[in-house]
């Protein structure tokens, strides 16, 4: 699936393109599953044009799972037939994962452990690496109470699990119908929206020592609840850097992705899947993602 100019999902079309070349240090992956992330349709709309150059036609998609078809020179980590996954962002927007084949740097690729299905592996890379980077940046420990904005969302749900694993006390904002989901992983849920500061202070009267923002528009609530010396990050609001926080942008990292996949294999990390659609329905998948109604990852089946 490609688009030849920035626009909405209607610009997508099924296209035949040459098979990607496999340069030194790269691997060619035969795609089994790809995953939709909000950044995919934001890039398609031109939202990151100030950061990333686009070479049209663009194949969207950054998350992938599949099988190594071919390795380039000096890629000893992999061999044809390996089951792999990747967060496949590159410096130029062009050859994405919503295709039959994608060529990616070996450094961004991880082997999928036995017992982990392609569906789960495809749903993990971008959200999982973002969650891991967030928890690592906040340096969470058993001494912390952390507030996670949008804790039932794609990144938030994984970050909540990693924060609980780190020993932190975790409070997470979510709609009421997702409270049980958060309680099941050891998170204290609160409704988002007006009155959030008061609701969190009922649970943590002294405030919180760390905040992870995965939704945006909550800077004032974050600052009102942070204790002196508290740490905060956001993936949605760069203005946090004006208030002592960190704006995070996740990096492709095969080694860290491999560690997350091992957690999935061990049953220590849960990835939620909403639905899987065929490659020709990428536009419909984008619209579902844009609606905000999906309960988990939307996957693309590149084999049909």
Buried (B, 14 or more C-beta within 10 A) or exposed (E): BBBEEBEBBEBBEEEEEEEBEBEEBBBBBBBBBBBBBBBBBEBBBEBBEEEBEBEEBBBBBBBBBBBBBBBBEEBEBBEEEBBBBBBBBBEEBBBBBBBBBBBBBBBBBBBBBEEBBBBBBBBBBBBBBBBBBBBEBBEBEEEBBBBBBBBBBBBBBBBBBBBBBBEBBBBBBBEEEBBEBBEEBBBBBBBBEEEBBEBBBEBBEEBBBBBBBBBBEBBEBBBBBBBEEBBBBBBBBBEBEEEEBBBBEBEBBBEBBBBBBBBBBEEEBBBBBBBBBEBBBBBBBBBBBBEEEBEBBBBBBBEE
